Amino acid sequence: MVLGFSPLDEELGLLPGSLTPRLHEALVRLSTHIPSFAKAARELAWFTGVHIHPDTARRRTEAAGQLALAHETAQAEHILHTHPVPPPGPATLLFSVDGAMVPLLHGQWSEVRTLVVGEVHAQQPSDDGSGMHTTNLSYFSRRLDSTSFAELAVSELHRRGLETASRVGAVVDGAEWCQHFIDLHQPDAVRILDFAHAAEYLSAIGQTVGADGPLLASADLARLRHALKHDGPDGVLEELRALSTAHPNLLDVPKHLAYLEKRVEHMAYPQFLADGWPIGSGMVESANKLVVEDRLKGAGMHWAEANVNPMLALRNAVCNERWEEVWTAIEREQRGRVAERRQLRCRTRAAGQVAEAPAAAAPLPSARQLVRALEAEVKSPHPWKRPWSIRRQRELAGSI
């Protein structure tokens, strides 16, 4: 005889646990969207009448996120090792990277890095660059060191056609890891220092307090910011150098000035605007809030380190509008694991039956023996204490 299980669970496509596949997916999706597992469980109950404990919502979501994380990591490793032919890219591709802090357990904080990729399209041109519009945004977020993050982000950049795009630009702040990211993926990209970031250093110099108060009045700061955007950095830096020379005792001024001088080529804002490039990194700052902070940085939240990236993988699936694709991979892996466990139980049972010899069956009582036992039961001094029932008959038959 061949041992096995009813194929009904496979016919129904059941997943681990007591929920139907659709309820399972709905629970994980709600938990990915709503910044509370308890609220997600309540919403599921309101819509479906199925009551789930918040801990169940958390466990199911974390397990699904782990599978999504493994799936995306495998995709990135495949690209890194096999170098497949890239898909066609757009005419103008823009990407940006940045970091946001999320709270961990025991009062710790950790940085989540985010990549956002988009296509640049010209609308009505204007002096401040607002005529450029970045559309079709997609995201990749992970809590990783900068090197590992850059390697795994290859999956999203490859998918968006980075290698075949006609023009590629990168708008970032001045962090060194951002430049290393560009060096790895697109060394020839047009590198743009986020204008707001450059303006902060300009303001830091102007607001430095000297013997007579701030070095620059508000009107002078506004004039220099306007000149930086529309005339370029040369004249602005020359004026700042003179200011630094006139105040040699203010050590912060040469430090901020050196930061800007190191990035002169990345501040050619008039040329960038003329070429149709955005000069602000607002899309990645918005991504930090949309993908990361809206779910992982709520009031009272504290995450275990192991659960941050699984949730980020699910958030990427939702924000990139690829839920169907990612959930299909999750379900496929879950069903595969269920099948493996089922086969393991079958093998274990079969091995147990071979190892254990079947016990000899007890001989059935004869009719004469059964009658005598029943007569003895009737002659008992207290027959009411021994109820006449099918169970009692079986007990008597077993005692003969």
Secondary structure, 3 states (H helix, E strand, C coil): CCCCCCCHHHHHCCCCCCCCHHHHHHHHHHHHHCCCHHHHHHHHHHHHCCCCCHHHHHHHHHHHHHHHHHHHHHHHHHHHHHCCCCCCCCCEEEEEEEEEEEEEHHHCEEEEEEEEEEEEEECCCCCCCCCEEEEEEEEEEECCCHHHHHHHCHHHHHHCCHHHCCEEEEEECCCHHHHHHHHHHCCCCEEEECHHHHHHHHHHHHCCEECCEECCCHHHHHHHHHHHHHCCHHHHHHHHHHHHHHCCCCCHHHHHHHHHHCCHHHHCHHHHHHCCCCCCCHHHHHHHHHHHHHHHCCCCCCECHHHHHHHHHHHHHHHCCCHHHHHHHHHHHHHHHHHHHHHHHHHHHHHHHHHCCCCCCCCCCCHHHHHHHHHHHHCCCCHHHCCCCHHHHHHHHHHC
